[in-house]
Structures are given as C-alpha cells and as structure tokens.
Amino acid sequence: MLSSVAAAVTGVSVAAGVLGNDVAAPAASADLDALRTAGDSTAPVDTQRREAVLSRSDRRPEADPAKAAGLEESATAALTDERRLSDSDPKDIARALLPEFGFSSDQFGCLDSLWTRESNWRWNADNPTSSAYGIPQALPGSKMSSAGADWATNPATQIRWGLGYIQGRYGSPCSAWGHSESHGWY
C-alpha cells in the first residue's frame, strides 16, 4: 500500500513537472507520517484519470511537400559492382572472404605474411620437394578439391580452402602465422 501511495505522489510530481505546473511541489513534500499511516489503512486509493501522453512527433511541423516530392523524384537504384572473385587479385579475394570464415579484417596482415612466405600469393606455386601446391601450399594440393573442382587454377577456391584449413586447425590467421614463425611451417 505504501508503494502505491508513493507511486501516486511520484506520478503527480512528474506529470506536473512535464506540464510545466508548480502543482508538484506541495505533493512532493507530503508529510511522510501521513504516507506511513496511509499504508496501514485498508481504504481503497482514489486514482485519477491521466491525460493522453504527448509525443514529440505531435509537435513536429508538417513535412514540406516540395521537399518530399524532390526526394521521391531523386530515388535511384543502388549501384553495385559485381565481378567474379577468381578474376581479382588474390589478396583482394582473401580480404573479401575473411568475414565468411569469421575473421575480422585485422587478421589480414598475418594472412598476408603467411601466404607471402608460403607461395608469394601465386595460385600455381608448386613445391617440388613436398608436392605442396597453390596459395595456401596444401599438401597434397589435391586436398583443395573439397573446396571446388577448379582447385588447381582458381585462386578463390584455393583461398577458401586455405581459410577453412586455418580456421579448423589454428582458429585464426594470426595463430597460423605464429605457428609458422615458431616452427617454419603451418
């Protein structure tokens, strides 16, 4: 009961303040003893109907019809740039694919260092002593067929496979780079 009375007094104070009246001051300074005794009473609390809440949008001026018409006329379709990833620079492909594997763009520096060391970003890099192949130097290169039949010639397929390998084995390009730095391979 005490909380109901306190809520009513608070509501009156807030409503009066919002409406700009000073009616809230006497209500806010109500005698605490009176509130305590009201809490002991079993009499129902008399509630008043509240006025409708005003919204800021109720006070906004109407939209300028000339401006609205101008905006409608100038509406254009979004421009897009669509191209095949395999036609792009391998580093651009990798940057574009990082989020697909849950990596942020700050991981690219580590990936760049790693794959520059491994293959210098060449899709046809072939290690004659180990049969590692491609940008990520998959060993054997045919492992990349799980990412696409064009694994031997498509940088995008190789990069997808390499990012999946890094994600599964090391968790991130920077972890793979750290391993490569300490062991000489990844």
Wavefront OBJ file of the C-alpha trace (Angstrom):
o trace
v 0.000 0.000 0.000
v 2.837 2.379 0.868
v 4.379 1.802 -2.548
v 1.047 2.622 -4.239
v 0.837 5.934 -2.432
v 4.479 6.704 -3.207
v 3.905 5.872 -6.874
v 0.851 8.144 -6.958
v 2.773 11.038 -5.397
v 5.682 10.482 -7.792
v 3.293 10.325 -10.754
v 1.663 13.601 -9.771
v 5.068 15.232 -9.349
v 6.340 14.036 -12.719
v 3.121 14.899 -14.547
v 3.067 18.388 -13.085
v 6.709 18.935 -13.989
v 6.150 17.776 -17.568
v 3.123 20.022 -17.979
v 5.028 22.970 -16.528
v 2.883 23.482 -13.430
v 4.243 24.022 -9.966
v 1.490 21.822 -8.502
v 4.036 19.084 -7.884
v 5.890 20.936 -5.159
v 3.237 20.537 -2.423
v 2.541 16.939 -3.453
v 6.230 16.066 -3.456
v 6.694 17.493 0.008
v 3.876 15.465 1.546
v 4.263 14.541 5.170
v 5.998 11.151 5.469
v 3.967 10.317 8.575
v 0.803 10.727 6.541
v 2.165 8.288 3.969
v 3.043 5.763 6.657
v -0.419 5.889 8.190
v -1.965 5.626 4.739
v -0.026 2.402 4.296
v -1.717 0.991 7.404
v -5.166 1.865 6.121
v -7.315 -0.610 4.251
v -9.259 2.119 2.452
v -9.037 1.992 -1.354
v -6.769 4.541 -3.005
v -8.564 7.039 -5.204
v -6.903 7.221 -8.615
v -7.295 9.977 -11.172
v -7.523 9.551 -14.909
v -4.363 10.639 -16.650
v -4.295 12.779 -19.738
v -3.071 11.308 -23.014
v 0.702 11.248 -23.350
v 2.099 13.821 -25.728
v 4.662 12.708 -28.256
v 7.448 14.760 -29.789
v 6.046 13.842 -33.181
v 2.813 15.620 -32.193
v 4.784 18.870 -32.022
v 6.710 18.474 -35.277
v 5.757 20.656 -38.227
v 4.240 19.031 -41.273
v 6.703 17.821 -43.910
v 7.465 20.267 -46.701
v 5.573 18.934 -49.766
v 8.178 20.333 -52.197
v 10.995 18.600 -50.344
v 9.088 15.306 -50.186
v 8.401 15.468 -53.935
v 12.075 16.164 -54.654
v 13.148 13.181 -52.594
v 10.736 10.885 -54.416
v 11.989 12.051 -57.818
v 15.642 11.558 -56.927
v 15.193 7.992 -55.661
v 17.546 5.774 -57.666
v 18.572 2.174 -57.515
v 21.725 1.329 -55.607
v 24.826 0.851 -57.695
v 26.547 -2.478 -57.382
v 29.876 -3.808 -58.543
v 29.688 -7.426 -59.440
v 32.638 -9.434 -60.654
v 33.973 -12.907 -60.276
v 36.351 -13.288 -57.370
v 38.615 -15.534 -59.427
v 39.313 -12.562 -61.731
v 40.573 -10.399 -58.849
v 43.914 -10.008 -57.157
v 44.324 -12.932 -54.713
v 44.883 -10.533 -51.808
v 41.591 -8.782 -52.593
v 39.881 -12.160 -52.731
v 41.251 -13.059 -49.315
v 40.161 -9.724 -47.838
v 36.662 -10.288 -49.205
v 36.471 -13.845 -47.843
v 37.800 -13.242 -44.304
v 34.341 -12.466 -42.827
v 32.910 -15.629 -44.406
v 35.151 -17.587 -42.034
v 34.516 -15.352 -39.031
v 37.791 -13.442 -39.290
v 37.975 -9.672 -38.900
v 39.967 -7.504 -41.281
v 42.728 -7.084 -38.696
v 43.716 -10.718 -39.401
v 44.709 -9.905 -42.975
v 48.227 -8.744 -42.077
v 49.017 -12.146 -40.571
v 47.471 -13.956 -43.537
v 49.464 -11.791 -45.933
v 52.713 -12.578 -44.114
v 51.888 -16.289 -44.012
v 50.956 -16.741 -47.647
v 53.675 -14.406 -48.905
v 56.159 -16.741 -47.226
v 54.428 -19.908 -48.466
v 53.653 -19.050 -52.096
v 54.024 -15.312 -52.650
v 50.259 -15.448 -53.358
v 50.797 -17.431 -56.585
v 47.921 -19.782 -57.415
v 50.305 -22.070 -59.315
v 53.074 -22.196 -56.686
v 54.370 -25.761 -56.647
v 56.848 -27.074 -54.100
v 58.839 -29.795 -55.921
v 60.218 -31.308 -52.723
v 56.901 -31.752 -50.932
v 54.180 -31.559 -53.615
v 52.522 -28.685 -51.723
v 50.541 -26.565 -54.159
v 48.781 -23.245 -54.562
v 48.446 -20.113 -52.489
v 47.970 -21.936 -49.162
v 50.500 -24.651 -50.098
v 48.092 -27.514 -49.462
v 49.876 -30.831 -49.023
v 48.987 -32.570 -51.246
v 47.412 -29.942 -53.471
v 44.527 -32.235 -54.355
v 43.150 -31.717 -50.818
v 41.765 -28.433 -52.127
v 39.326 -30.344 -54.346
v 36.990 -30.338 -51.335
v 36.530 -26.597 -51.991
v 35.936 -26.957 -55.731
v 36.839 -28.900 -58.842
v 38.821 -25.918 -60.142
v 41.233 -26.008 -57.190
v 44.336 -26.222 -59.395
v 43.647 -22.963 -61.280
v 41.208 -20.835 -59.281
v 42.720 -18.574 -56.601
v 39.304 -18.076 -54.947
v 38.869 -21.834 -54.481
v 42.375 -22.148 -53.047
v 41.852 -19.225 -50.684
v 38.503 -20.603 -49.488
v 40.134 -23.937 -48.776
v 43.111 -22.272 -47.067
v 40.927 -20.094 -44.836
v 38.858 -23.141 -43.877
v 42.036 -25.044 -43.043
v 43.348 -22.166 -40.930
v 40.009 -21.804 -39.157
v 39.815 -25.501 -38.315
v 43.457 -26.071 -37.391
v 44.607 -22.769 -35.845
v 41.478 -20.707 -35.198
v 42.769 -17.582 -36.934
v 45.341 -16.392 -39.478
v 47.388 -14.751 -36.712
v 47.561 -18.047 -34.808
v 48.638 -19.823 -38.007
v 51.275 -17.142 -38.612
v 52.541 -17.531 -35.044
v 52.888 -21.278 -35.566
v 54.672 -20.718 -38.867
v 57.084 -18.285 -37.227
v 57.976 -20.731 -34.455
v 58.022 -23.967 -36.496
v 58.772 -22.844 -40.060
v 55.535 -24.375 -41.407
v 51.815 -24.319 -40.758
l 1 2 3 4 5 6 7 8 9 10 11 12 13 14 15 16 17 18 19 20 21 22 23 24 25 26 27 28 29 30 31 32 33 34 35 36 37 38 39 40 41 42 43 44 45 46 47 48 49 50 51 52 53 54 55 56 57 58 59 60 61 62 63 64 65 66 67 68 69 70 71 72 73 74 75 76 77 78 79 80 81 82 83 84 85 86 87 88 89 90 91 92 93 94 95 96 97 98 99 100 101 102 103 104 105 106 107 108 109 110 111 112 113 114 115 116 117 118 119 120 121 122 123 124 125 126 127 128 129 130 131 132 133 134 135 136 137 138 139 140 141 142 143 144 145 146 147 148 149 150 151 152 153 154 155 156 157 158 159 160 161 162 163 164 165 166 167 168 169 170 171 172 173 174 175 176 177 178 179 180 181 182 183 184 185 186
